[in-house]
Amino acid sequence: MKNLRLLLGTLLMACLASMSANAGNVEATEDGTVTWQAGVDGVEIEWAPDGNVNRIYSRFSTPVEFADRRGINKAQIISEEKAKAAIIRFFSQSITSTRIITEIQSDINTATQIRQTGAEANVVKQDERTLLETLTEVTTSFAQGSLSGVIVLERGYDEVLEEAWVVVGISQRTINAARQAQGMLSGEGAVQGEQGASGISEQGTEVRTANQDDW
């Protein structure tokens, strides 16, 4: 069994190493855990030594215009929601491209009466037609999904870069805990799972990290 796990870990590392040149960095620890950064701004995935996905991380940063407590908190909330959205986009997203042709035709009829001293009135009529044609191409992407067991691992603010960030994560343990809690609240019983503005006072650089390593 130990040799089988070692073989699986070796094959996984070789596969990820072949993608690292284009997708991101691959790191392996002494205990056989492999971490892959999915692109420049993508999520980070951690594999256990047995080849199963163990944890998923997502980090997002947001610029802070007013570096007081209210401004930093708002930027961190935005970062948290966008970090969770990045996980959803990694799982699945839909992209559409649409071309729209709009043609507008407008007819205008005008009549002008001109009177001169000692002469009869002259009526001048003028017909105008305006044709407007436009081509619009719209490309959109859409992602929607459900996440379970998401926890905030880290919140921070960098006064040099003037941006706040949040790191969120999902693991097998947090997913199982969420499912068990949901079953308890719904009365279905526990689900069996694995163990496991003015007057602004600027704030300095700070980092708040969740005090849990094995989550």
C-alpha positions in Angstrom: 0.0 0.0 0.0 2.8 2.4 0.9 4.5 1.7 -2.5 1.3 2.2 -4.3 0.8 5.6 -2.7 4.4 6.6 -3.5 3.8 5.6 -7.1 0.6 7.6 -7.3 2.3 10.6 -5.8 5.2 10.3 -8.3 2.8 10.1 -11.3 0.8 13.0 -10.0 3.9 15.2 -9.6 5.1 14.3 -13.1 1.8 15.2 -14.6 1.6 18.5 -12.8 5.2 19.3 -13.6 4.4 19.0 -17.3 1.7 21.7 -16.8 3.7 24.0 -14.6 5.4 25.9 -17.4 2.1 27.3 -18.6 -0.3 27.1 -15.7 1.7 27.8 -12.5 4.1 26.6 -10.0 4.1 23.0 -8.5 5.5 22.4 -5.0 6.0 19.2 -3.2 6.7 18.7 0.5 8.5 15.9 2.3 5.3 14.2 3.4 4.2 13.8 -0.2 1.7 16.7 -0.4 1.6 18.4 -3.8 0.4 22.0 -4.3 -0.4 23.5 -7.7 -1.0 27.1 -8.5 -3.6 27.3 -11.2 -2.3 30.2 -13.3 -1.2 33.6 -12.3 -4.4 34.6 -10.5 -6.0 31.2 -10.2 -6.8 29.0 -7.3 -4.3 26.9 -5.4 -5.0 23.1 -5.2 -3.4 20.8 -2.7 -3.2 17.0 -3.2 -2.8 14.5 -0.4 -0.1 11.7 -0.8 -2.9 9.3 -1.8 -3.7 11.4 -4.9 -7.0 12.9 -3.6 -7.6 16.6 -3.5 -7.2 17.7 0.0 -7.6 21.5 0.0 -8.5 24.4 -2.3 -7.2 27.9 -1.6 -8.2 31.2 -3.3 -6.7 34.6 -2.7 -7.9 38.0 -4.0 -6.7 41.5 -3.4 -8.7 44.8 -3.7 -7.3 48.4 -3.7 -8.2 50.5 -0.7 -9.1 54.2 -1.4 -9.5 55.3 2.2 -7.3 53.4 4.5 -9.4 53.6 7.7 -11.1 50.6 9.4 -14.3 51.1 7.4 -12.5 51.2 4.0 -10.3 48.2 4.8 -13.3 46.1 6.0 -15.2 47.0 2.8 -12.3 46.0 0.6 -11.8 42.7 2.5 -15.5 41.9 2.0 -15.1 42.5 -1.7 -12.0 40.3 -1.8 -13.7 37.5 0.1 -16.6 37.3 -2.3 -14.3 37.5 -5.4 -12.0 34.8 -4.0 -15.0 32.5 -3.7 -16.2 33.4 -7.2 -12.7 32.5 -8.5 -13.2 28.9 -7.2 -16.6 28.7 -8.9 -15.1 30.0 -12.2 -12.3 27.3 -11.9 -15.0 24.6 -11.6 -17.1 25.7 -14.5 -18.0 28.8 -16.5 -20.0 29.6 -19.7 -18.8 32.0 -22.3 -21.1 33.5 -25.0 -20.4 35.8 -28.0 -23.3 37.7 -29.5 -23.5 40.0 -32.6 -26.3 42.5 -32.8 -27.1 44.6 -35.9 -29.4 47.6 -35.3 -30.9 49.5 -38.2 -32.9 52.7 -37.5 -34.7 54.6 -40.3 -36.2 58.0 -39.7 -38.2 60.1 -42.1 -38.6 63.8 -41.4 -40.9 66.1 -43.3 -40.5 69.9 -42.8 -42.3 72.8 -44.4 -41.1 76.4 -44.2 -43.3 79.5 -45.2 -41.4 82.6 -46.4 -43.1 86.0 -46.7 -41.6 88.9 -48.4 -42.8 92.5 -48.6 -45.0 93.1 -51.6 -44.8 89.5 -52.7 -46.8 86.4 -52.2 -45.9 83.9 -49.5 -43.7 81.0 -50.6 -43.9 77.6 -49.0 -40.7 75.5 -49.1 -41.0 71.8 -48.3 -38.1 69.6 -47.5 -38.0 65.8 -47.0 -35.2 64.2 -45.1 -34.4 60.5 -44.4 -31.8 59.4 -41.9 -30.6 55.8 -41.8 -28.5 54.6 -38.8 -26.9 51.2 -38.9 -24.7 49.8 -36.1 -23.0 46.5 -35.4 -22.4 45.5 -31.8 -20.4 42.4 -30.6 -20.7 41.4 -27.0 -18.6 38.6 -25.3 -19.6 37.6 -21.8 -18.6 34.9 -19.3 -20.9 33.5 -16.7 -20.3 31.2 -13.7 -22.7 29.9 -11.1 -22.4 27.2 -8.5 -22.6 26.3 -4.8 -19.8 26.0 -2.3 -19.9 24.2 1.0 -17.5 24.5 3.9 -15.8 27.7 2.8 -13.7 29.3 5.6 -11.7 32.5 5.8 -8.1 31.6 6.4 -6.4 35.0 6.3 -7.3 38.7 6.1 -4.7 41.5 5.6 -3.9 45.0 4.5 -0.6 46.2 2.9 -0.1 49.9 3.5 2.7 50.0 0.8 0.5 48.6 -2.0 -2.6 50.1 -0.4 -4.6 47.0 -0.9 -6.5 44.5 1.2 -6.6 40.8 0.7 -8.5 37.7 1.8 -7.6 34.0 1.6 -10.5 31.5 1.6 -10.2 27.7 1.6 -12.2 24.5 1.3 -11.1 21.1 2.5 -12.6 17.6 3.0 -13.0 18.3 6.7 -14.8 21.6 6.3 -17.1 20.2 3.6 -18.0 17.2 5.9 -18.5 19.5 8.9 -20.9 21.7 6.8 -22.9 18.7 5.7 -23.2 17.4 9.2 -24.3 20.8 10.6 -26.8 21.1 7.8 -28.2 17.7 8.6 -28.5 18.6 12.2 -30.4 21.9 11.5 -32.7 20.2 9.1 -33.6 17.5 11.6 -32.2 14.7 9.4 -29.5 13.8 11.8 -25.7 14.0 11.4 -24.2 13.1 8.1 -21.4 10.6 8.5 -18.1 11.9 7.0 -14.4 11.6 7.4 -12.6 13.0 10.5 -10.9 15.2 10.2 -15.0 59.8 4.6 -14.1 62.6 7.2 -11.9 62.0 10.3 -10.1 59.2 8.6 -7.5 57.5 10.8 -5.2 55.4 8.5 -4.4 51.9 9.5 -1.0 50.3 9.1 -0.1 47.0 7.6 -1.8 44.1 9.3 -2.4 40.4 8.9 -5.0 38.2 10.6 -4.6 34.5 10.2 -6.9 31.7 11.3 -5.2 29.7 14.1 -5.7 26.3 12.6 -3.2 24.3 10.6 -5.1 21.0 10.2 -8.4 22.0 8.7 
